[in-house]
Amino acid sequence: MKKPTSPETQTPGRHLITIPTRDQTEDTVDHSLLRRARLRDRHAQNVARLMEQRRDLRGVYPLADFVDEAIRWTA
């Protein structure tokens, strides 16, 4: 019977799975949440800037109008 792979490709430990600790998992989750918050803020700022530059876009997309108004009310 032929082997499907050569011995050179069969390295020891290649398929070992490391299970992250609870601290590592929490750090990953915290990092993901922080990254999402930054991305959300950046997108909101870009929408507000676009709506400021292009007045003709008002009323085209209701969500963009909502974000723009929300930013104005929090300023």
BAMIKOL-886419 format. One record per residue: y negated, z, x negated of N, C-alpha, C in turn; residue number from 1. Coordinates in steps of 0.2 Angstrom, whole numbers, m for minus. Each point is the difference from the previous one (the first is absolute). Layout:
<lumgus>
> n_v / n_w / n_u / ca_v / ca_w / ca_u / c_v / c_w / c_u / num
> Y / Z / X / Y / Z / X / Y / Z / X / NUM
...
</lumgus>
This chain:
<lumgus>
> n_v / n_w / n_u / ca_v / ca_w / ca_u / c_v / c_w / c_u / num
> 6 / 0 / m4 / m6 / 0 / 4 / m6 / 0 / m4 / 1
> m5 / m4 / 1 / m6 / m1 / m4 / m5 / 6 / 2 / 2
> m4 / 2 / m5 / m5 / 5 / 2 / m6 / m3 / 2 / 3
> m3 / 2 / 5 / m6 / m3 / 2 / m6 / 0 / m4 / 4
> m1 / 5 / m5 / m5 / 0 / m4 / 3 / 1 / m8 / 5
> m4 / m1 / m4 / 2 / 0 / m7 / m2 / 8 / m2 / 6
> 4 / 2 / m6 / m1 / 7 / m2 / m7 / 1 / m2 / 7
> m4 / m5 / m2 / m7 / 1 / m3 / m4 / 3 / 6 / 8
> 1 / m3 / 6 / m4 / 2 / 6 / 2 / 7 / 3 / 9
> 5 / 2 / m2 / 3 / 6 / 3 / m2 / 6 / m4 / 10
> m6 / 2 / 0 / m3 / 6 / m4 / 2 / 7 / 4 / 11
> 1 / 5 / m4 / 2 / 6 / 3 / m7 / 3 / 3 / 12
> 1 / 3 / 5 / m6 / 4 / 3 / m4 / m5 / 4 / 13
> 2 / m6 / 1 / m4 / m5 / 3 / m1 / 1 / 7 / 14
> 5 / 3 / 3 / m1 / 1 / 8 / m1 / 8 / 1 / 15
> m2 / 3 / m4 / m1 / 7 / 1 / m7 / 1 / 5 / 16
> 1 / 4 / 4 / m6 / 1 / 5 / m3 / 7 / m2 / 17
> m6 / 1 / m1 / m3 / 6 / m1 / m3 / 2 / 7 / 18
> 1 / 6 / 2 / m3 / 3 / 6 / m6 / 4 / m2 / 19
> m6 / m2 / 3 / m6 / 3 / m2 / 0 / 7 / 3 / 20
> m4 / 5 / m4 / 0 / 7 / 3 / m5 / 0 / 5 / 21
> m1 / 6 / 3 / m4 / 1 / 6 / m8 / m1 / m3 / 22
> m1 / 2 / m5 / m7 / 0 / m3 / m2 / m8 / m1 / 23
> 5 / m4 / m3 / m1 / m7 / m1 / m1 / m3 / 6 / 24
> 4 / 1 / 5 / m1 / m3 / 7 / m7 / 2 / 3 / 25
> m2 / 6 / 0 / m6 / 2 / 2 / m6 / m3 / m3 / 26
> 1 / m1 / m7 / m6 / m4 / m4 / 0 / m7 / 2 / 27
> 6 / m3 / 1 / 0 / m7 / 3 / m3 / m1 / 7 / 28
> 1 / 5 / 4 / m3 / 0 / 7 / m7 / 1 / m1 / 29
> m2 / 5 / m3 / m7 / 1 / m1 / m4 / m6 / m3 / 30
> 3 / m3 / m5 / m3 / m6 / m3 / m1 / m6 / 5 / 31
> 5 / m1 / 4 / 0 / m5 / 5 / m5 / 1 / 5 / 32
> m1 / 7 / 3 / m5 / 1 / 5 / m7 / m1 / m3 / 33
> m1 / 2 / m6 / m6 / 0 / m4 / m2 / m8 / 0 / 34
> 5 / m4 / m2 / m1 / m7 / m1 / m2 / m3 / 7 / 35
> 4 / 2 / 5 / m2 / m3 / 7 / m7 / 2 / 2 / 36
> m2 / 6 / m1 / m7 / 2 / 2 / m5 / m4 / m4 / 37
> 1 / m1 / m6 / m5 / m4 / m4 / 0 / m7 / 2 / 38
> 6 / m3 / 2 / 0 / m6 / 2 / m4 / m1 / 7 / 39
> 2 / 5 / 4 / m3 / 0 / 7 / m8 / 0 / m1 / 40
> m2 / 5 / m4 / m8 / 0 / m1 / m3 / m6 / m3 / 41
> 4 / m3 / m5 / m3 / m6 / m3 / 0 / m6 / 5 / 42
> 5 / 0 / 4 / 0 / m6 / 6 / m6 / 2 / 5 / 43
> m1 / 6 / 2 / m5 / 2 / 4 / m7 / m2 / m3 / 44
> m1 / 1 / m6 / m6 / m1 / m3 / m1 / m8 / m1 / 45
> 5 / m4 / m1 / 0 / m7 / 0 / m2 / m3 / 6 / 46
> 3 / 3 / 6 / m2 / m2 / 7 / m7 / 1 / 1 / 47
> m2 / 6 / m1 / m7 / 2 / 1 / m5 / m5 / m4 / 48
> 2 / m1 / m6 / m4 / m5 / m4 / m1 / m7 / 2 / 49
> 6 / m2 / 3 / 1 / m7 / 2 / m4 / 0 / 7 / 50
> 0 / 5 / 4 / m3 / 0 / 6 / m8 / 0 / m1 / 51
> m2 / 3 / m5 / m7 / 1 / m2 / m3 / m7 / m2 / 52
> 4 / m4 / m4 / m2 / m6 / m3 / 1 / m6 / 5 / 53
> 5 / 1 / 5 / 1 / m6 / 5 / m1 / 3 / 7 / 54
> m6 / 0 / 2 / m1 / 3 / 7 / 3 / m5 / 5 / 55
> 1 / m6 / m1 / 3 / m4 / 5 / 8 / 1 / 1 / 56
> 3 / 5 / m4 / 7 / 2 / 1 / 0 / 5 / 5 / 57
> m5 / 3 / 2 / 0 / 6 / 6 / 3 / m3 / 6 / 58
> 5 / 4 / 3 / 3 / m3 / 6 / 6 / m4 / m1 / 59
> 1 / m2 / m6 / 6 / m5 / m1 / 6 / 4 / 0 / 60
> 0 / 5 / m3 / 7 / 4 / m1 / m2 / 8 / 2 / 61
> 2 / 2 / 5 / m2 / 7 / 3 / 2 / 5 / m5 / 62
> 5 / 0 / m4 / 2 / 5 / m5 / m5 / 1 / m5 / 63
> m2 / m6 / m3 / m6 / 0 / m5 / m6 / 3 / 3 / 64
> m2 / m2 / 6 / m6 / 4 / 3 / 1 / 7 / 1 / 65
> 6 / 2 / 1 / 2 / 7 / 1 / m1 / 4 / m7 / 66
> 3 / m3 / m5 / m1 / 3 / m7 / m7 / 0 / m2 / 67
> m4 / m5 / 1 / m7 / 0 / m2 / m4 / 5 / 4 / 68
> 1 / 1 / 6 / m3 / 5 / 4 / 2 / 7 / m2 / 69
> 6 / 1 / m2 / 3 / 7 / m2 / m4 / 2 / m6 / 70
> 0 / m5 / m5 / m3 / 1 / m6 / m8 / 2 / 1 / 71
> m3 / m4 / 4 / m7 / 2 / 1 / m1 / 7 / 3 / 72
> 4 / 2 / 5 / 0 / 6 / 3 / 1 / 6 / m5 / 73
> 4 / m1 / m5 / 2 / 5 / m4 / m5 / 1 / m6 / 74
> m5 / m5 / m1 / m5 / 0 / m5 / m5 / 5 / 1 / 75
</lumgus>
